[in-house]
């Protein structure tokens, strides 16, 4: 019985040791993952970064209605003017002739709907370019596929710059810690796969382009992690910790099963007493 108690005590101590090892493994995994996450979060980013978001674009149907309403107002204003100042009945009326020629020019130039180019716009780029470095970036330019019209505004600009482009947008100079917002319209429909064709350049090299898209919060977290170069170093300790927890659990299960089998086997091994061969003495 003494040996059985000793074996049971040793098994219990072994279980406690494995439990302690498992706890230490979990704690070390948590601290390692936390340290890696902090290092990943504070890691220096690219100096020149462009975040691009492609989206479909369609003009609202009220645009043509507004154009027609403005044209009708101009027509009514001209009609009221000629009613107020009619043509003289006698002789040549030079003022009326000049007014009539002006009215013809206005009617000819008046548009009742958008131009064909504007009505053909089918896509749109939304871009933010950041200079996260400590030095000024010069000659910054951004290539956006199918871009035909762009609106650009740097944080140092008082008014936005609107210009026709042919896929290449000249940003110019970006100071340290400055940014620039760009909205570019395209004649072709742009999609997420077009992000791979966006190129950000400057005098000293090429910047980093990050494609963005509408997604859920979990998708945003996963996408952000995938964009980091040290994703492997962040996930490795987590995987190792999970494996350690599984191994510790398997070890505890094995030890518990062995402890449960020890008393049963020891009970079977105890020899049953044999009948005594000594004859019973008469009383």
Secondary structure, DSSP 4 states (H G I P E B T S, - for coil): -HHHHHHHHHHHHHHHHHHHHHHHHHHHHHHHHHHHHHHHHTS---SEEEEEEEEE----THHHHHHHHHHHHHHHHHHHHHHHSPPPSSS--HHHHHHHHHHHHHHHH--SS--HHHHT--EEEEEEEEE-SSS-EEEEEEE-TTEEEEEEEETT-SS-EEEE-SSEEEEEEE-TT-EEEEEEEESS---GGGGGG-EEEETTEE-EEEE-----HHHHHHHHHHHSTTHHHHHHHHHHHHHHHHHHHHHHHHHHHHHHHHHHHHHHHSPPPPPP-SPPPP-
